[in-house]
Amino acid sequence: MIRYRRIVELSHVLQPGREEFELRLETHNVEEVVDYIRRREDVWYILQDIHMSSHVGTHIELPYHHWRTGADAAAFSVERLIGEACVLDFSHKEPNEIITEAEIRDCPVKVRRGDIVFIRTGCDRFFRTERAHERPVMSTEAIQYLVGLGINCIGIDASPLCCLISRVKTGAWEALEQIEAAADYVAPCADSTAQARLFRAPDERELPEGPVKDFFDLAEMIARSDASRRRNNALEAFVRNRDRMLKSVHDHLEVKEKLGLRFGEVHIHQADARELPLQDQSVDGIVTSPPYSIALNYVKNDAHALEAMGYNLEELSERFIGVRGTGKERFELYEQDMRQAAGEMYRVLKPGAQCVVVIGNVTYQEKEVDTSGMLRSACQQAGLKLERQIDKIIFGLYNVMQREYVLFFSKPSKASAGKRERRRPAARGERKQ
């Protein structure tokens, strides 16, 4: 018998069309599914088909999710999922900050054998927003410590969000052999974007989380966008993008070998360029190509990919540089945002470090808008020195832009700067000096 004082429901309500992972409902009148049932026209009697990922919404991750021979839902003991819970509050932690074993040990709430442990980060408020990934993380030692205490399970109030494109660009080369081997069973299987998966049939094995799955997920995401925006056949688009991506990875490795390069360690973070979560003078170099003002609505252009990743497009547009606002207001907001971003670039760069910006002018109401000139001025006012500018013609961008510029800046050394560092706003839990 389980003794309890109250039961608390923690699950988010599932909302088709707003989840990060697949969730679709198809509603049918009952006679469309069960042929021996007859229904009067005035009677409401339906059946629903539910198509969903096991990773959608609030859910429990079982050992089989990460361990090939681990227990699945049928084998896992339900007694371990029902019981008394304790909450360890780490809501004071910043995104990407580590929760250590020592901090678990020092919590005023003591964990007992058989407990269900919930880690409170407060990040559930970011659910279904572009900030859904902003959460503290537990160290391996902290998790091992809890497991050693004999807890039944552990929960956390944040939802992971993959930086999919960056992961593929920076990690696919290390898994190229496995990616090509996966082509034996990863094959296009449908030409309709209504199907949950474009590239494998329901009876095929599921790809484990990792670079191979990331690669094919990205190929599918691009195929869905091609099918929706350009009316291309989804099957053909998947194959075409998969092959192009494979060639790109091969080229990547070929250059690496020819030049004897050693790739560095990659850490991918998603943040706001107007308020970077980085310390002053901590960055060795910046290469960036910011939005070109109104040249392209990046949210609308990538709507199908963003929706497939679970973003709320309306909320994203309200925060996206170059997209937020309407009419002439967009230019004012864009300049305001880019000046703030320029100040952040100056702040985080080390003295003597370089910054390269690729940007272009746009045409609005048949007049050219000097976007590049505005950014040059913003960077120089922030304290950066323009070292060089390269003009580059753009071909085929729907006549919205004809030319872009590569701007090379440097941050003066300490001896010549004569300029005080700009301090970022104090984060929660920090003291202002």
C-alpha positions as a Markdown table, in Angstrom:
| # | Residue | x | y | z |
|---|---|---|---|---|
| 1 | Met | 0.0 | 0.0 | 0.0 |
| 2 | Ile | 1.3 | 3.5 | -0.9 |
| 3 | Arg | 0.9 | 6.2 | 1.8 |
| 4 | Tyr | 0.5 | 9.6 | 0.4 |
| 5 | Arg | -0.9 | 13.0 | 1.4 |
| 6 | Arg | -1.7 | 14.2 | -2.1 |
| 7 | Ile | -1.2 | 13.4 | -5.8 |
| 8 | Val | 0.3 | 16.1 | -8.1 |
| 9 | Glu | -0.2 | 16.0 | -11.9 |
| 10 | Leu | 2.9 | 17.3 | -13.5 |
| 11 | Ser | 2.2 | 16.6 | -17.2 |
| 12 | His | 1.9 | 19.2 | -19.8 |
| 13 | Val | -1.2 | 19.0 | -21.9 |
| 14 | Leu | -0.3 | 17.7 | -25.4 |
| 15 | Gln | -1.1 | 20.1 | -28.2 |
| 16 | Pro | -0.9 | 18.8 | -31.8 |
| 17 | Gly | 1.1 | 21.2 | -34.0 |
| 18 | Arg | 3.0 | 22.7 | -31.1 |
| 19 | Glu | 5.1 | 19.8 | -29.8 |
| 20 | Glu | 8.8 | 19.4 | -30.6 |
| 21 | Phe | 8.3 | 15.8 | -31.6 |
| 22 | Glu | 5.6 | 14.1 | -33.8 |
| 23 | Leu | 2.0 | 14.3 | -32.6 |
| 24 | Arg | -0.9 | 14.1 | -35.0 |
| 25 | Leu | -4.6 | 13.3 | -34.5 |
| 26 | Glu | -6.8 | 12.1 | -37.3 |
| 27 | Thr | -10.6 | 12.1 | -36.5 |
| 28 | His | -13.0 | 9.7 | -38.2 |
| 29 | Asn | -16.7 | 9.0 | -38.0 |
| 30 | Val | -16.9 | 5.5 | -36.5 |
| 31 | Glu | -18.4 | 3.9 | -39.6 |
| 32 | Glu | -15.4 | 5.0 | -41.6 |
| 33 | Val | -13.2 | 2.7 | -39.5 |
| 34 | Val | -15.6 | 0.0 | -38.3 |
| 35 | Asp | -17.7 | -1.1 | -41.2 |
| 36 | Tyr | -20.4 | -3.0 | -39.2 |
| 37 | Ile | -21.4 | 0.0 | -37.2 |
| 38 | Arg | -24.2 | 2.3 | -38.4 |
| 39 | Arg | -24.6 | 5.9 | -37.1 |
| 40 | Arg | -27.3 | 8.4 | -37.6 |
| 41 | Glu | -26.2 | 11.7 | -39.0 |
| 42 | Asp | -27.3 | 13.5 | -35.8 |
| 43 | Val | -25.2 | 11.3 | -33.5 |
| 44 | Trp | -21.6 | 12.3 | -32.6 |
| 45 | Tyr | -19.6 | 9.0 | -32.6 |
| 46 | Ile | -16.0 | 9.2 | -33.6 |
| 47 | Leu | -12.7 | 7.3 | -33.4 |
| 48 | Gln | -9.3 | 8.9 | -33.5 |
| 49 | Asp | -5.9 | 7.8 | -34.9 |
| 50 | Ile | -3.0 | 9.0 | -32.8 |
| 51 | His | 0.4 | 9.3 | -34.4 |
| 52 | Met | 3.0 | 10.2 | -31.9 |
| 53 | Ser | 6.7 | 9.9 | -30.9 |
| 54 | Ser | 7.5 | 8.2 | -27.6 |
| 55 | His | 9.5 | 11.4 | -26.9 |
| 56 | Val | 6.7 | 13.9 | -27.1 |
| 57 | Gly | 5.6 | 16.0 | -24.1 |
| 58 | Thr | 6.1 | 15.1 | -20.5 |
| 59 | His | 7.3 | 11.5 | -20.5 |
| 60 | Ile | 9.5 | 8.9 | -18.7 |
| 61 | Glu | 12.7 | 7.8 | -20.4 |
| 62 | Leu | 13.3 | 4.1 | -19.8 |
| 63 | Pro | 16.6 | 2.3 | -20.0 |
| 64 | Tyr | 15.9 | 1.0 | -23.5 |
| 65 | His | 16.0 | 4.6 | -24.8 |
| 66 | His | 19.8 | 4.7 | -24.2 |
| 67 | Trp | 20.7 | 1.1 | -23.7 |
| 68 | Arg | 20.1 | -1.5 | -26.4 |
| 69 | Thr | 19.4 | -4.3 | -23.9 |
| 70 | Gly | 17.7 | -2.1 | -21.3 |
| 71 | Ala | 14.2 | -2.6 | -20.0 |
| 72 | Asp | 11.4 | -1.2 | -22.1 |
| 73 | Ala | 7.9 | -0.1 | -20.9 |
| 74 | Ala | 6.6 | -3.7 | -20.7 |
| 75 | Ala | 9.6 | -4.9 | -18.7 |
| 76 | Phe | 10.1 | -2.0 | -16.4 |
| 77 | Ser | 8.6 | -2.4 | -12.9 |
| 78 | Val | 5.6 | 0.0 | -12.5 |
| 79 | Glu | 6.2 | 0.0 | -8.7 |
| 80 | Arg | 9.3 | 2.1 | -9.3 |
| 81 | Leu | 7.2 | 4.8 | -11.0 |
| 82 | Ile | 4.7 | 5.2 | -8.1 |
| 83 | Gly | 5.7 | 6.3 | -4.7 |
| 84 | Glu | 6.8 | 9.1 | -2.5 |
| 85 | Ala | 8.7 | 12.0 | -4.1 |
| 86 | Cys | 11.1 | 14.6 | -2.9 |
| 87 | Val | 12.0 | 17.9 | -4.7 |
| 88 | Leu | 15.6 | 19.3 | -4.8 |
| 89 | Asp | 15.4 | 23.0 | -5.7 |
| 90 | Phe | 18.1 | 24.2 | -8.1 |
| 91 | Ser | 16.0 | 27.0 | -9.6 |
| 92 | His | 18.8 | 29.5 | -8.7 |
| 93 | Lys | 21.1 | 27.8 | -11.3 |
| 94 | Glu | 21.9 | 29.5 | -14.6 |
| 95 | Pro | 21.5 | 27.8 | -18.0 |
| 96 | Asn | 24.3 | 25.2 | -18.7 |
| 97 | Glu | 25.5 | 25.5 | -15.0 |
| 98 | Ile | 26.5 | 22.2 | -13.5 |
| 99 | Ile | 24.6 | 20.7 | -10.6 |
| 100 | Thr | 27.3 | 18.9 | -8.7 |
| 101 | Glu | 27.3 | 15.9 | -6.3 |
| 102 | Ala | 28.3 | 18.1 | -3.5 |
| 103 | Glu | 25.3 | 20.3 | -4.0 |
| 104 | Ile | 23.0 | 17.2 | -4.0 |
| 105 | Arg | 24.6 | 16.1 | -0.7 |
| 106 | Asp | 24.2 | 19.6 | 0.8 |
| 107 | Cys | 20.5 | 19.9 | -0.1 |
| 108 | Pro | 18.2 | 20.4 | 3.0 |
| 109 | Val | 15.9 | 17.8 | 1.6 |
| 110 | Lys | 17.5 | 14.4 | 2.2 |
| 111 | Val | 17.0 | 11.6 | -0.4 |
| 112 | Arg | 16.0 | 8.2 | 0.9 |
| 113 | Arg | 16.1 | 4.8 | -0.7 |
| 114 | Gly | 13.1 | 4.2 | -3.0 |
| 115 | Asp | 12.4 | 7.9 | -3.4 |
| 116 | Ile | 11.4 | 9.5 | -6.7 |
| 117 | Val | 13.6 | 12.5 | -7.0 |
| 118 | Phe | 12.5 | 15.6 | -8.9 |
| 119 | Ile | 15.1 | 18.3 | -9.8 |
| 120 | Arg | 13.5 | 21.7 | -9.9 |
| 121 | Thr | 15.2 | 24.2 | -12.3 |
| 122 | Gly | 12.2 | 26.5 | -12.9 |
| 123 | Cys | 12.9 | 26.1 | -16.7 |
| 124 | Asp | 9.5 | 24.5 | -17.3 |
| 125 | Arg | 8.3 | 28.1 | -17.9 |
| 126 | Phe | 10.3 | 28.0 | -21.2 |
| 127 | Phe | 8.4 | 25.0 | -22.5 |
| 128 | Arg | 7.4 | 25.3 | -26.1 |
| 129 | Thr | 9.6 | 28.5 | -26.5 |
| 130 | Glu | 12.9 | 29.0 | -28.2 |
| 131 | Arg | 14.4 | 29.0 | -24.7 |
| 132 | Ala | 13.3 | 25.5 | -24.0 |
| 133 | His | 16.9 | 24.2 | -23.9 |
| 134 | Glu | 18.1 | 26.8 | -21.4 |
| 135 | Arg | 18.6 | 24.7 | -18.3 |
| 136 | Pro | 21.2 | 23.6 | -15.8 |
| 137 | Val | 22.6 | 20.1 | -16.2 |
| 138 | Met | 23.5 | 17.4 | -13.8 |
| 139 | Ser | 27.0 | 16.1 | -13.5 |
| 140 | Thr | 27.7 | 12.4 | -14.0 |
| 141 | Glu | 28.9 | 12.2 | -10.4 |
| 142 | Ala | 25.6 | 13.7 | -9.1 |
| 143 | Ile | 23.5 | 11.2 | -11.0 |
| 144 | Gln | 25.7 | 8.3 | -9.9 |
| 145 | Tyr | 25.4 | 9.5 | -6.3 |
| 146 | Leu | 21.6 | 9.4 | -6.5 |
| 147 | Val | 21.6 | 6.0 | -8.2 |
| 148 | Gly | 23.9 | 4.7 | -5.4 |
| 149 | Leu | 21.3 | 5.9 | -2.8 |
| 150 | Gly | 18.8 | 3.5 | -4.3 |
| 151 | Ile | 16.3 | 6.0 | -5.8 |
| 152 | Asn | 13.6 | 4.7 | -8.0 |
| 153 | Cys | 13.7 | 7.4 | -10.7 |
| 154 | Ile | 14.7 | 11.0 | -11.3 |
| 155 | Gly | 12.8 | 13.7 | -13.0 |
| 156 | Ile | 13.6 | 17.2 | -14.2 |
| 157 | Asp | 11.3 | 20.1 | -15.2 |
| 158 | Ala | 13.0 | 21.1 | -18.5 |
| 159 | Ser | 12.6 | 20.0 | -22.1 |
| 160 | Pro | 15.7 | 19.3 | -24.3 |
| 161 | Leu | 15.9 | 21.1 | -27.6 |
| 162 | Cys | 18.4 | 20.0 | -30.2 |
| 163 | Cys | 20.6 | 22.4 | -32.1 |
| 164 | Leu | 20.3 | 20.0 | -35.0 |
| 165 | Ile | 21.9 | 21.8 | -37.8 |
| 166 | Ser | 25.0 | 22.8 | -35.8 |
| 167 | Arg | 25.4 | 19.3 | -34.5 |
| 168 | Val | 25.4 | 17.8 | -38.0 |
| 169 | Lys | 27.8 | 20.5 | -39.4 |
| 170 | Thr | 30.3 | 20.0 | -36.7 |
| 171 | Gly | 29.9 | 16.3 | -35.8 |
| 172 | Ala | 28.9 | 14.3 | -39.0 |
| 173 | Trp | 32.5 | 13.9 | -40.2 |
| 174 | Glu | 33.4 | 11.8 | -37.1 |
| 175 | Ala | 30.4 | 9.4 | -37.8 |
| 176 | Leu | 30.6 | 9.3 | -41.6 |
| 177 | Glu | 31.3 | 5.5 | -41.7 |
| 178 | Gln | 28.3 | 4.8 | -39.5 |
| 179 | Ile | 26.1 | 7.2 | -41.5 |
| 180 | Glu | 27.0 | 5.5 | -44.8 |
| 181 | Ala | 26.4 | 2.1 | -43.3 |
| 182 | Ala | 23.0 | 3.2 | -42.1 |
| 183 | Ala | 22.0 | 3.7 | -45.7 |
| 184 | Asp | 21.4 | -0.1 | -45.8 |
| 185 | Tyr | 18.2 | 0.3 | -43.8 |
| 186 | Val | 17.6 | 4.1 | -43.8 |
| 187 | Ala | 15.7 | 4.6 | -47.1 |
| 188 | Pro | 12.9 | 6.9 | -48.3 |
| 189 | Cys | 9.6 | 5.3 | -47.8 |
| 190 | Ala | 6.9 | 7.9 | -48.5 |
| 191 | Asp | 6.3 | 10.9 | -50.7 |
| 192 | Ser | 3.8 | 12.6 | -48.4 |
| 193 | Thr | 4.8 | 15.0 | -45.7 |
| 194 | Ala | 1.8 | 13.8 | -43.7 |
| 195 | Gln | 3.6 | 10.6 | -42.8 |
| 196 | Ala | 5.5 | 10.6 | -39.5 |
| 197 | Arg | 8.7 | 9.6 | -41.1 |
| 198 | Leu | 9.9 | 10.1 | -44.7 |
| 199 | Phe | 12.9 | 7.9 | -44.5 |
| 200 | Arg | 11.9 | 4.6 | -42.9 |
| 201 | Ala | 8.9 | 2.4 | -42.7 |
| 202 | Pro | 7.1 | 1.9 | -39.3 |
| 203 | Asp | 8.4 | -1.7 | -39.0 |
| 204 | Glu | 12.0 | -0.6 | -39.4 |
| 205 | Arg | 14.2 | -0.3 | -36.3 |
| 206 | Glu | 14.5 | 3.2 | -34.8 |
| 207 | Leu | 17.8 | 5.0 | -35.0 |
| 208 | Pro | 19.5 | 5.6 | -31.6 |
| 209 | Glu | 20.1 | 9.2 | -30.6 |
| 210 | Gly | 23.4 | 10.5 | -31.9 |
| 211 | Pro | 25.1 | 11.8 | -35.0 |
| 212 | Val | 23.6 | 9.2 | -37.4 |
| 213 | Lys | 20.0 | 10.0 | -36.4 |
| 214 | Asp | 20.9 | 13.8 | -36.5 |
| 215 | Phe | 22.1 | 13.4 | -40.0 |
| 216 | Phe | 19.0 | 11.7 | -41.4 |
| 217 | Asp | 16.7 | 13.9 | -39.3 |
| 218 | Leu | 18.2 | 17.0 | -40.9 |
| 219 | Ala | 17.9 | 15.5 | -44.4 |
| 220 | Glu | 14.2 | 14.9 | -43.7 |
| 221 | Met | 13.7 | 18.3 | -42.3 |
| 222 | Ile | 15.1 | 19.9 | -45.5 |
| 223 | Ala | 13.0 | 17.6 | -47.6 |
| 224 | Arg | 9.8 | 18.6 | -45.8 |
| 225 | Ser | 10.7 | 22.2 | -46.4 |
| 226 | Asp | 11.4 | 21.6 | -50.1 |
| 227 | Ala | 8.1 | 19.8 | -50.5 |
| 228 | Ser | 6.1 | 22.5 | -48.8 |
| 229 | Arg | 7.8 | 25.6 | -50.2 |
| 230 | Arg | 8.9 | 24.5 | -53.7 |
| 231 | Arg | 6.3 | 21.7 | -54.3 |
| 232 | Asn | 9.1 | 19.2 | -54.8 |
| 233 | Asn | 8.5 | 15.5 | -54.4 |
| 234 | Ala | 9.4 | 14.7 | -50.8 |
| 235 | Leu | 11.0 | 11.4 | -51.7 |
| 236 | Glu | 13.2 | 12.9 | -54.3 |
| 237 | Ala | 14.1 | 15.8 | -52.1 |
| 238 | Phe | 15.1 | 13.5 | -49.3 |
| 239 | Val | 17.5 | 11.5 | -51.5 |
| 240 | Arg | 18.9 | 14.7 | -53.1 |
| 241 | Asn | 19.6 | 16.4 | -49.8 |
| 242 | Arg | 21.0 | 13.2 | -48.3 |
| 243 | Asp | 23.4 | 12.8 | -51.1 |
| 244 | Arg | 24.5 | 16.5 | -51.1 |
| 245 | Met | 25.1 | 16.3 | -47.4 |
| 246 | Leu | 27.2 | 13.2 | -47.7 |
| 247 | Lys | 29.3 | 14.8 | -50.4 |
| 248 | Ser | 29.7 | 17.9 | -48.2 |
| 249 | Val | 31.0 | 15.7 | -45.4 |
| 250 | His | 33.4 | 13.9 | -47.7 |
| 251 | Asp | 34.7 | 17.2 | -49.0 |
| 252 | His | 35.1 | 18.3 | -45.4 |
| 253 | Leu | 37.2 | 15.3 | -44.6 |
| 254 | Glu | 39.3 | 15.7 | -47.8 |
| 255 | Val | 40.2 | 19.2 | -47.0 |
| 256 | Lys | 41.1 | 18.1 | -43.4 |
| 257 | Glu | 43.5 | 15.5 | -44.7 |
| 258 | Lys | 45.0 | 17.6 | -47.5 |
| 259 | Leu | 45.8 | 20.5 | -45.1 |
| 260 | Gly | 46.7 | 18.4 | -42.1 |
| 261 | Leu | 44.0 | 20.0 | -40.0 |
| 262 | Arg | 43.2 | 19.0 | -36.5 |
| 263 | Phe | 39.6 | 19.9 | -35.6 |
| 264 | Gly | 39.0 | 21.4 | -32.2 |
| 265 | Glu | 36.4 | 20.5 | -29.7 |
| 266 | Val | 32.9 | 21.9 | -30.4 |
| 267 | His | 30.4 | 23.2 | -27.9 |
| 268 | Ile | 27.1 | 24.3 | -29.3 |
| 269 | His | 25.0 | 26.9 | -27.3 |
| 270 | Gln | 21.9 | 28.7 | -28.3 |
| 271 | Ala | 21.6 | 32.3 | -26.9 |
| 272 | Asp | 20.7 | 35.8 | -27.7 |
| 273 | Ala | 23.3 | 37.9 | -29.6 |
| 274 | Arg | 22.0 | 41.0 | -27.8 |
| 275 | Glu | 22.9 | 39.6 | -24.4 |
| 276 | Leu | 25.6 | 36.9 | -24.7 |
| 277 | Pro | 26.0 | 34.6 | -21.7 |
| 278 | Leu | 29.8 | 35.0 | -22.0 |
| 279 | Gln | 32.4 | 36.7 | -19.8 |
| 280 | Asp | 34.1 | 40.0 | -20.7 |
| 281 | Gln | 37.3 | 39.5 | -22.9 |
| 282 | Ser | 36.7 | 35.7 | -23.1 |
| 283 | Val | 36.5 | 35.2 | -26.9 |
| 284 | Asp | 39.5 | 34.7 | -29.3 |
| 285 | Gly | 37.6 | 35.5 | -32.5 |
| 286 | Ile | 34.1 | 36.0 | -34.0 |
| 287 | Val | 32.9 | 35.1 | -37.5 |
| 288 | Thr | 29.2 | 36.0 | -38.1 |
| 289 | Ser | 26.7 | 36.7 | -40.8 |
| 290 | Pro | 23.7 | 38.4 | -39.1 |
| 291 | Pro | 20.3 | 38.8 | -40.6 |
| 292 | Tyr | 20.3 | 41.2 | -43.6 |
| 293 | Ser | 17.6 | 43.4 | -42.2 |
| 294 | Ile | 14.3 | 42.7 | -44.2 |
| 295 | Ala | 16.0 | 40.9 | -47.1 |
| 296 | Leu | 14.6 | 37.6 | -45.8 |
| 297 | Asn | 12.0 | 36.6 | -43.2 |
| 298 | Tyr | 14.1 | 33.8 | -41.7 |
| 299 | Val | 11.2 | 32.5 | -39.6 |
| 300 | Lys | 8.7 | 32.4 | -42.5 |
| 301 | Asn | 11.4 | 31.0 | -44.9 |
| 302 | Asp | 12.2 | 28.1 | -42.6 |
| 303 | Ala | 8.7 | 27.7 | -41.1 |
| 304 | His | 8.4 | 24.0 | -42.0 |
| 305 | Ala | 11.7 | 23.1 | -40.5 |
| 306 | Leu | 11.1 | 25.2 | -37.4 |
| 307 | Glu | 7.6 | 23.8 | -36.9 |
| 308 | Ala | 9.1 | 20.3 | -37.2 |
| 309 | Met | 11.5 | 21.1 | -34.4 |
| 310 | Gly | 8.6 | 22.3 | -32.2 |
| 311 | Tyr | 9.0 | 26.1 | -32.3 |
| 312 | Asn | 6.1 | 28.5 | -31.9 |
| 313 | Leu | 6.6 | 30.7 | -35.0 |
| 314 | Glu | 4.7 | 33.7 | -33.6 |
| 315 | Glu | 6.7 | 33.8 | -30.4 |
| 316 | Leu | 9.9 | 33.3 | -32.3 |
| 317 | Ser | 9.1 | 36.1 | -34.7 |
| 318 | Glu | 8.7 | 38.5 | -31.8 |
| 319 | Arg | 12.3 | 38.0 | -30.7 |
| 320 | Phe | 14.1 | 37.3 | -34.0 |
| 321 | Ile | 16.5 | 40.1 | -35.2 |
| 322 | Gly | 15.4 | 41.4 | -38.6 |
| 323 | Val | 11.9 | 39.8 | -38.3 |
| 324 | Arg | 10.2 | 41.5 | -35.4 |
| 325 | Gly | 8.1 | 44.6 | -36.2 |
| 326 | Thr | 6.3 | 45.6 | -39.4 |
| 327 | Gly | 7.0 | 48.2 | -42.1 |
| 328 | Lys | 9.5 | 50.9 | -41.3 |
| 329 | Glu | 9.4 | 49.8 | -37.7 |
| 330 | Arg | 11.4 | 46.7 | -38.7 |
| 331 | Phe | 14.3 | 48.9 | -39.7 |
| 332 | Glu | 14.3 | 50.8 | -36.4 |
| 333 | Leu | 14.1 | 47.6 | -34.4 |
| 334 | Tyr | 16.8 | 46.0 | -36.6 |
| 335 | Glu | 19.2 | 48.9 | -36.1 |
| 336 | Gln | 18.5 | 48.9 | -32.3 |
| 337 | Asp | 19.2 | 45.2 | -32.1 |
| 338 | Met | 22.4 | 45.2 | -34.3 |
| 339 | Arg | 23.9 | 48.1 | -32.2 |
| 340 | Gln | 23.2 | 46.1 | -29.1 |
| 341 | Ala | 24.8 | 43.0 | -30.7 |
| 342 | Ala | 27.8 | 45.1 | -31.8 |
| 343 | Gly | 28.3 | 46.2 | -28.2 |
| 344 | Glu | 28.2 | 42.6 | -27.1 |
| 345 | Met | 30.8 | 41.5 | -29.7 |
| 346 | Tyr | 33.1 | 44.2 | -28.4 |
| 347 | Arg | 32.6 | 43.2 | -24.8 |
| 348 | Val | 33.3 | 39.5 | -25.1 |
| 349 | Leu | 36.3 | 39.8 | -27.5 |
| 350 | Lys | 39.8 | 39.7 | -26.0 |
| 351 | Pro | 42.0 | 42.7 | -26.7 |
| 352 | Gly | 43.7 | 42.4 | -30.1 |
| 353 | Ala | 41.1 | 39.7 | -31.2 |
| 354 | Gln | 39.5 | 39.8 | -34.7 |
| 355 | Cys | 35.8 | 39.9 | -35.7 |
| 356 | Val | 34.6 | 39.2 | -39.3 |
| 357 | Val | 31.0 | 40.2 | -40.3 |
| 358 | Val | 29.3 | 39.3 | -43.6 |
| 359 | Ile | 26.4 | 41.6 | -44.3 |
| 360 | Gly | 24.6 | 43.2 | -47.3 |
| 361 | Asn | 22.4 | 46.1 | -48.2 |
| 362 | Val | 18.7 | 45.5 | -49.0 |
| 363 | Thr | 16.2 | 47.2 | -51.4 |
| 364 | Tyr | 13.0 | 48.6 | -49.8 |
| 365 | Gln | 10.4 | 50.4 | -52.0 |
| 366 | Glu | 12.9 | 50.5 | -54.8 |
| 367 | Lys | 15.5 | 52.2 | -52.7 |
| 368 | Glu | 18.8 | 50.7 | -51.4 |
| 369 | Val | 19.1 | 50.7 | -47.6 |
| 370 | Asp | 22.7 | 51.0 | -46.4 |
| 371 | Thr | 22.5 | 48.1 | -43.8 |
| 372 | Ser | 26.3 | 47.5 | -44.1 |
| 373 | Gly | 27.0 | 51.2 | -43.4 |
| 374 | Met | 24.8 | 51.1 | -40.3 |
| 375 | Leu | 26.6 | 48.1 | -39.0 |
| 376 | Arg | 30.1 | 49.5 | -39.7 |
| 377 | Ser | 29.1 | 52.6 | -37.7 |
| 378 | Ala | 27.6 | 50.5 | -34.9 |
| 379 | Cys | 30.8 | 48.4 | -34.5 |
| 380 | Gln | 33.0 | 51.4 | -34.6 |
| 381 | Gln | 31.0 | 53.2 | -32.0 |
| 382 | Ala | 31.1 | 50.1 | -29.9 |
| 383 | Gly | 34.9 | 50.4 | -30.0 |
| 384 | Leu | 35.9 | 48.0 | -32.8 |
| 385 | Lys | 38.4 | 49.1 | -35.5 |
| 386 | Leu | 37.6 | 48.5 | -39.2 |
| 387 | Glu | 40.7 | 46.9 | -40.7 |
| 388 | Arg | 39.5 | 45.8 | -44.1 |
| 389 | Gln | 36.4 | 45.5 | -46.3 |
| 390 | Ile | 35.8 | 43.1 | -49.2 |
| 391 | Asp | 32.9 | 43.7 | -51.7 |
| 392 | Lys | 31.2 | 40.7 | -53.0 |
| 393 | Ile | 28.5 | 40.3 | -55.7 |
| 394 | Ile | 25.4 | 38.2 | -54.9 |
| 395 | Phe | 23.9 | 36.1 | -57.6 |
| 396 | Gly | 20.3 | 34.8 | -57.6 |
| 397 | Leu | 18.8 | 36.2 | -54.4 |
| 398 | Tyr | 15.5 | 37.1 | -56.0 |
| 399 | Asn | 16.8 | 40.6 | -56.8 |
| 400 | Val | 16.4 | 41.6 | -53.2 |
| 401 | Met | 20.1 | 42.1 | -52.8 |
| 402 | Gln | 22.9 | 42.5 | -55.3 |
| 403 | Arg | 26.0 | 43.0 | -53.1 |
| 404 | Glu | 27.3 | 42.0 | -49.8 |
| 405 | Tyr | 30.3 | 43.0 | -47.8 |
| 406 | Val | 32.9 | 41.2 | -45.6 |
| 407 | Leu | 33.9 | 43.5 | -42.8 |
| 408 | Phe | 37.1 | 42.8 | -40.8 |
| 409 | Phe | 37.3 | 44.4 | -37.4 |
| 410 | Ser | 39.7 | 44.2 | -34.5 |
| 411 | Lys | 39.5 | 45.1 | -30.9 |
| 412 | Pro | 42.3 | 47.4 | -29.9 |
| 413 | Ser | 44.8 | 46.1 | -27.4 |
| 414 | Lys | 44.7 | 47.2 | -23.8 |
| 415 | Ala | 47.5 | 49.7 | -24.4 |
| 416 | Ser | 45.6 | 51.5 | -27.2 |
| 417 | Ala | 42.0 | 50.9 | -26.3 |
| 418 | Gly | 41.4 | 53.8 | -23.9 |
| 419 | Lys | 37.9 | 52.5 | -23.5 |
| 420 | Arg | 36.2 | 50.8 | -20.5 |
| 421 | Glu | 34.7 | 47.4 | -20.9 |
| 422 | Arg | 31.0 | 47.2 | -21.0 |
| 423 | Arg | 29.6 | 45.0 | -18.4 |
| 424 | Arg | 26.8 | 42.6 | -19.2 |
| 425 | Pro | 23.8 | 42.8 | -16.9 |
| 426 | Ala | 24.3 | 40.8 | -13.7 |
| 427 | Ala | 22.7 | 37.3 | -14.1 |
| 428 | Arg | 20.4 | 35.9 | -11.4 |
| 429 | Gly | 22.3 | 35.1 | -8.3 |
| 430 | Glu | 25.3 | 37.3 | -9.2 |
| 431 | Arg | 26.4 | 40.4 | -7.5 |
| 432 | Lys | 26.9 | 43.6 | -9.3 |
| 433 | Gln | 30.4 | 45.0 | -8.6 |
